[in-house]
């Protein structure tokens, strides 16, 4: 699985916003500027601005302009999965050559590849939908995720 820099930065920005939330109904404590997020997460500021715009359009964050402006999560961080952020930034999970696995037409000896790609997408989805932005911000991942990451084979 390859994740783009945009996805990496979007997930880090969302986790940063979750870390400053006070648990209000939408997780909002105070707006955080793009500059503050960029500095805290070492993200190029101009790149972050375009990512935050995508996240706003995708309903992940809200924004407010002006001297008291900034960004905050649109919903509680526990309700925003990693999969949702990835879809907003890069589109659907697990495409092969830009196509959904169920739309591929493999022939002969390669026919089983379609099922492999569908199973891979299902596995990715299972993990990425299980982990919320709140989990990441708190550094407390679901047990199954911790278990998978503890396997030494996962690190190579």
DAMO-V499923 format. One record per backbone hydrogen bond with DSSP energy under -1.0 kcal/mol. NH is the residue of the N-H (numbers start at 1). CO is the residue of the C=O. E is the energy in kcal/mol with one decimal. If there is no record, write none. Layout:
BEGIN
nh->{NH NH}
co->{CO CO}
e->{E E}
END
This chain:
BEGIN
nh->{8 9 10 11 12 13 14 15 16 17 18 19 27 32 37 38 39 40 41 43 48 49 50 51 52 53 54 55 56 57 58 59 60 61 62 64 69 70 71 72 74 79 80 82 83 85 86 87 88 89 90 91 96 99 103 104 110 111 113 114 116 117 118 119 120 121 122 123 124 125 126 127 128 129 131 133 134 136 137 138 139 140 146 147 148 149 150 154 155 156}
co->{4 5 6 7 8 9 10 11 12 13 14 15 24 71 33 34 35 36 37 38 44 45 46 47 48 49 50 51 52 53 54 56 55 55 72 70 66 64 32 62 60 76 77 131 128 81 82 83 84 85 86 87 99 96 100 101 107 108 110 111 112 113 114 115 116 117 118 119 120 121 122 123 124 125 127 80 77 132 133 134 135 135 142 143 144 145 146 151 152 153}
e->{-2.3 -2.9 -2.5 -2.7 -2.1 -2.6 -2.4 -2.2 -2.2 -2.4 -2.3 -1.9 -2.4 -2.4 -2.2 -3.1 -2.4 -2.6 -2.3 -1.9 -2.4 -2.1 -1.4 -1.6 -3.1 -1.8 -1.8 -2.5 -2.3 -2.6 -2.0 -1.5 -2.8 -1.1 -3.1 -2.2 -2.1 -1.9 -2.6 -1.7 -3.0 -2.2 -1.4 -2.3 -1.8 -1.6 -2.5 -2.5 -2.1 -2.0 -3.3 -1.6 -2.7 -1.7 -2.0 -1.4 -1.8 -1.9 -2.0 -1.1 -1.7 -2.6 -2.1 -2.5 -2.5 -2.2 -2.2 -2.4 -2.7 -2.9 -2.4 -2.0 -3.1 -2.5 -1.2 -2.6 -1.1 -1.9 -2.8 -2.4 -1.0 -1.8 -2.1 -2.7 -2.3 -2.5 -1.5 -2.2 -1.1 -1.0}
END
